[in-house]
C-alpha cells in the first residue's frame, strides 16, 4: 500500500497556516464562539458577549451562529 501523507505535514509553508475550527471542548452550544476566540487569540467570553449583542441589537446574530455552526468544521 502507498503511504499517503497530508500536504500540511510535508510542506513547511502550510505548517504555519491557522485553521478555523469549532471547539470540541470549550463549547456551550456549538463551539463557534470558542473556535473564533481561539483563532483570533482573544478571550472566549468577549466573543460570546459580542455575539449576544449582535443577536439582541440586530437579530442577525442567531442566524449567523447557526450558519457558522453548519459551515465551520469541528476541530480534529
C-alpha angles and dihedrals in degrees: 000000000000115000107229117205123192115251089235090062095051102036112072091200091060094051093076096049113118115225126202114229135163110251116254097196110026096052128127097180116349103345094246097123093045090049092050091047091052092047094050093036095235134125114286091222090061092052091048092050092049091049091051090048090053090049094050100040102036103016091221095097094083094051091044090051092052092048091048090048090057098041104040112076121230115255115265 
